[in-house]
């Protein structure tokens, strides 16, 4: 049967499917689904004509006639099943994560000239890098010399991997340029290799501090990263990194079934016995920040009968806990290895297997198995990952003493999250477990921390004097969590600064290629402010690209029925190349 005798129709479970026309019934049509042979009767308004071009295995969606969502999805599915995960739409590259390795997909020929991917228009992430590199070298307009590659898409779509492969190919192009064109010294070629190696060496600890397990992705980037690769002609000089929108809310309140940042669990399960003793570390399940979910003010960290219900309803410490049951306030000794809390099936370097926990979240109540399981990632040993983080930090010049200071800060934040508050008759907050607060204060190097958590200093404008005001329990929780988020963000910013210190070059650059790795779209039951901002940022980027397709300064553009556009000349200073994670 020819394409003219077929229609795309909206399928109740498959979104869209192709069917042979059997008979028309007024505003409806009866179709026999291609493949299954099932009969469907659908409204004509829920169909779309099938064109001969819809059946072609095109590398570029722009070559398809009568563009529509149905043939677009069908083509992407056919290519995906044939291990062709990349498809072009104009100058936009669509990528669908295969969630497995495809043999030979990222092999780069050794020796000789590389193929001209820009001219061949081979749908591949290497083509995007090749095009940006050649445009940077060939453009006659200095205002459009700098290039940028935008990597965006849903969480778990493979954006970070695409950015890594882009960097690898740019480094390869730089090496070939120096070897063939410049006949460079071996030391200059080694410099290009070293930059790529150093950028990749940063990934283990950036992922540890900036990635977390979500409901959709076990290793979701919770921050945005812009990597600016600087060039002198065609050779890489250095690189600079900039981060934005780190999801600070996750530090104090990971969602149900999710984890906090990987590094906390790696520290708890990978620290040595000496480190555990010095930091008073217990199992990860002993800390509220690592197991809590939902509203951070829904009783987490608040004790006493006044705040968030009575003691009879929720217990005294940890009232309104998402895990239910009364919670006793922990002491520093109760969190010390060998003094009460033991995670069955785990030792000091506990792996990824789930075991029973007698107590958890800094309390006497038993955690449900689902809460314990959520602190693990299947197939991942946090203890082994921690060793990789140590080595990666050492490779960028962060030695043992500095690393020890970092672990002290992280441990201080964990203990800080276990500080509990109650209120007196005047609704003045007090700390229930002063020993835990003292431990947190000692680790963070702030002796007066317990007092500052329940009081604030008020200065009146126009007066030199100041006075202290007691906080309520709810305000104390907010102050505690705000401190934790601020400290963690500053630690992360400091890490980025250390990366830039190692990657930057003192020599002036002639141009750069930027790789923008936008952390992914996520829709949670309860979305953080940071997630709202990043979703908005992604939407604005898409709107910007689509609107600029009609702008006068674009040298060339294409429009594919809402699928996107590409701008060869660039907007302002940059020419954008887009890699969509499908």
Helices and strands as residue ranges (DSSP letters): G 3-5, E 6-11, E 15-25, E 28-33, E 39-43, G 44-46, E 47-49, G 52-55, G 61-63, H 69-81, E 86-89, E 92-95, H 117-120, H 125-138, G 142-144, E 147-153, H 159-176, I 177-181, H 186-210, E 211-212, E 220-221, E 224-232, E 235-244, H 249-252, H 262-270, H 273-279, G 284-286, H 288-291, H 311-314, G 333-335, H 369-374, H 382-395, H 400-417, E 421-423, E 429-431, H 434-444, H 449-454, E 455-459, E 466-470, H 473-503, E 511-517, H 529-548, E 575-581
